[in-house]
Amino acid sequence: MGSAETAYAVTGVSPEVAIAVGDTPGDTTFVAVCSGNELPPEVKKSVKGS
């Protein structure tokens, strides 16, 4: 069985759009969900700010 990870909300982004997944808030992978060809504006803003 694999190890469990926690899903965290991303400040300024609805959890319906994106979450961060990992062992701790400082060690996460950003996961965005989109149904079209472009990322939602709030995700683009987060990516530009990283």
Phi and psi restraints in degrees (value plus and minus 20) as a CYANA .aco file:
   2 GLY   PHI     -96.4   -56.4
   2 GLY   PSI     149.4   189.4
   3 SER   PHI    -101.0   -61.0
   3 SER   PSI     128.2   168.2
   4 ALA   PHI    -103.5   -63.5
   4 ALA   PSI     121.4   161.4
   5 GLU   PHI    -143.3  -103.3
   5 GLU   PSI     142.3   182.3
   6 THR   PHI    -125.5   -85.5
   6 THR   PSI     122.9   162.9
   7 ALA   PHI    -117.1   -77.1
   7 ALA   PSI     112.4   152.4
   8 TYR   PHI    -138.1   -98.1
   8 TYR   PSI     124.9   164.9
   9 ALA   PHI     -91.8   -51.8
   9 ALA   PSI     128.6   168.6
  10 VAL   PHI    -124.3   -84.3
  10 VAL   PSI     104.0   144.0
  11 THR   PHI     -75.7   -35.7
  11 THR   PSI     107.9   147.9
  12 GLY   PHI      65.5   105.5
  12 GLY   PSI     -18.5    21.5
  13 VAL   PHI    -151.2  -111.2
  13 VAL   PSI     110.7   150.7
  14 SER   PHI     -83.5   -43.5
  14 SER   PSI     118.5   158.5
  15 PRO   PHI     -80.4   -40.4
  15 PRO   PSI     -37.3     2.7
  16 GLU   PHI     -93.2   -53.2
  16 GLU   PSI     -37.1     2.9
  17 VAL   PHI    -122.5   -82.5
  17 VAL   PSI     -62.5   -22.5
  18 ALA   PHI    -179.6  -139.6
  18 ALA   PSI     132.2   172.2
  19 ILE   PHI    -158.8  -118.8
  19 ILE   PSI     149.0   189.0
  20 ALA   PHI    -135.5   -95.5
  20 ALA   PSI     117.6   157.6
  21 VAL   PHI    -145.4  -105.4
  21 VAL   PSI     112.6   152.6
  22 GLY   PHI     153.9   193.9
  22 GLY   PSI    -192.8  -152.8
  23 ASP   PHI     -97.0   -57.0
  23 ASP   PSI     -57.5   -17.5
  24 THR   PHI    -158.6  -118.6
  24 THR   PSI     141.5   181.5
  25 PRO   PHI     -78.5   -38.5
  25 PRO   PSI     -47.9    -7.9
  26 GLY   PHI    -105.5   -65.5
  26 GLY   PSI     -28.7    11.3
  27 ASP   PHI    -149.4  -109.4
  27 ASP   PSI      52.3    92.3
  28 THR   PHI    -148.3  -108.3
  28 THR   PSI     145.6   185.6
  29 THR   PHI    -133.1   -93.1
  29 THR   PSI     109.3   149.3
  30 PHE   PHI     -98.7   -58.7
  30 PHE   PSI     105.6   145.6
  31 VAL   PHI    -141.9  -101.9
  31 VAL   PSI      97.4   137.4
  32 ALA   PHI    -128.5   -88.5
  32 ALA   PSI     121.1   161.1
  33 VAL   PHI    -133.8   -93.8
  33 VAL   PSI     104.3   144.3
  34 CYS   PHI    -162.4  -122.4
  34 CYS   PSI     131.9   171.9
  35 SER   PHI    -129.1   -89.1
  35 SER   PSI     -19.8    20.2
  36 GLY   PHI    -138.4   -98.4
  36 GLY   PSI    -180.9  -140.9
  37 ASN   PHI    -108.4   -68.4
  37 ASN   PSI     -33.6     6.4
  38 GLU   PHI    -139.8   -99.8
  38 GLU   PSI     131.0   171.0
  39 LEU   PHI     -93.0   -53.0
  39 LEU   PSI     128.8   168.8
  40 PRO   PHI     -81.0   -41.0
  40 PRO   PSI     130.5   170.5
  41 PRO   PHI     -74.8   -34.8
  41 PRO   PSI     -59.4   -19.4
  42 GLU   PHI     -87.3   -47.3
  42 GLU   PSI     -49.3    -9.3
  43 VAL   PHI     -93.6   -53.6
  43 VAL   PSI     -63.4   -23.4
  44 LYS   PHI     -76.9   -36.9
  44 LYS   PSI     -62.2   -22.2
  45 LYS   PHI     -82.3   -42.3
  45 LYS   PSI     -63.3   -23.3
  46 SER   PHI     -84.6   -44.6
  46 SER   PSI     -60.2   -20.2
  47 VAL   PHI     -87.5   -47.5
  47 VAL   PSI     -62.9   -22.9
  48 LYS   PHI     -82.2   -42.2
  48 LYS   PSI     -53.9   -13.9
  49 GLY   PHI    -100.0   -60.0
  49 GLY   PSI     -25.6    14.4
